[in-house]
Amino acid sequence: MRKYCFALDLKDDIKLINAYKKYHESIWPEITVSLVDSGIDNLEIYCVGNRLFMIMEVDKSFSLEKKTILDASNSKVQEWEKLMWNYQKSLPFAKKNEKWMLMEKIYQL
């Protein structure tokens, strides 16, 4: 199984962080369907302070390019992403409006 890891920040406001976490207690069913349909078998998001870390485990059919195209054509995913952007902010070294940034694996036991 292939694994991708991403990082993103939340706006540094405890009320916004708590609201973001609340949304993720019960994400919209259409978002779950879009994740599974794109070939994601498991997805976890962790938070420390206002930093997010996401781990995606994917099947053989998954590609980041395909996921980007599917998301762009899915109005519910676009609605979710627009809503989440109210809580998220780019990492300090990201390009303008760049959200989740793919992390480089540098160690494995």
Secondary structure, 3 states (H helix, E strand, C coil): CEEEEEEEEECCCHHHHHHHHHHHHCCCHHHHHHHHHCCEEEEEEEEECCEEEEEEEECCCCCHHHHHHHHHCCHHHHHHHHHHCCCEECCCCCCCCCCCEECCCCCCC
